[in-house]
Amino acid sequence: MLFGFDFSLLAITSLAVFLVGLSKGGLGGVAILGVPLMALFISPVQAAAILLPILVVMDMVGLLTWRGEWDRKTLLMMIPPAVLGVGIGWATASHVSEAAVRLIVGVLAGLFVLRTIPWPGAKEKAARGHKPVLAWVLGTIAGYTSFVAHAGGPPFQIYALPLKMDPRRYTATSVLFFTIVNAVKLGPYFALGQFDTTNLTLSALMFPLAIVSTWLGAWVVKRMKPAVFYPMIHAFIGLVALKLIWDGVMGLAA
């Protein structure tokens, strides 16, 4: 025990925060590991509550790192539906079981991995223009999944990546999008009673790591090719996804 927390929980939380911080700094895709990793030890709802204040700290670091480089049109099209998605998540929070949340997050993680596989015969696609209806659909899903499990990355990426923005502009846009979404989530999480002393204490213990890992992610994305890093992380996501899907299905069947 350390600070009243089990060593295994501290270790897995530290790993989750480190990986999410790398993603917040610019190594997109890794953030989806946060809640799934912690959900192997604690409930997904508690994991999400612990991570939210940490995400807000990371957002501040990310904004300073990528300030002024975001794409205004993408943000204007996706933030309103994302706020709607957060509202839907808040309204349905008490009706969604932990098993269902595990299954949702597991499926999202699995779909994310499938989307990143370089399938044989796949051709490079040209940049796609903005599609308002698609922006509302995926923006709403991003807000909802971000609320229930901080897993809004894949829906956002499915919309934004085909736009083929400059990597720096894409990263900055993603950072500001989730900064706003996470700020909107603070009120509902407080109203649901998720910010108790235990959760906030563990969050505070992770703040230094959150700052360092976010800065490190930005440093890496500006200097290193992710040819080795991404396949390793995607394989890790796939394993966690399978575990959570199994747990979710078994929990719903019980």
Secondary structure, DSSP 8 states (H G I E B T S, - for coil): -BTTB-HHHHHHHHHHHHHHHHHHHT-TTGGGGHHHHHTTTS-HHHHHHHHHHHHHHHHHHHHHHHTT-S-HHHHHHHHHHHHHHHHHHHHHGGGS-HHHHHHHHHHHHHHHHHHHS--TT----------HHHHHHHHHHHHHHHHHHS--HHHHHHHHGGG---HHHHHHHHHHHHHHHHHHHHHHHHHTT---HHHHHHHHHTHHHHHHHHHHHHHHHTT--TTTHHHHHHHHHHHHHHHHHHHHHHHHH-
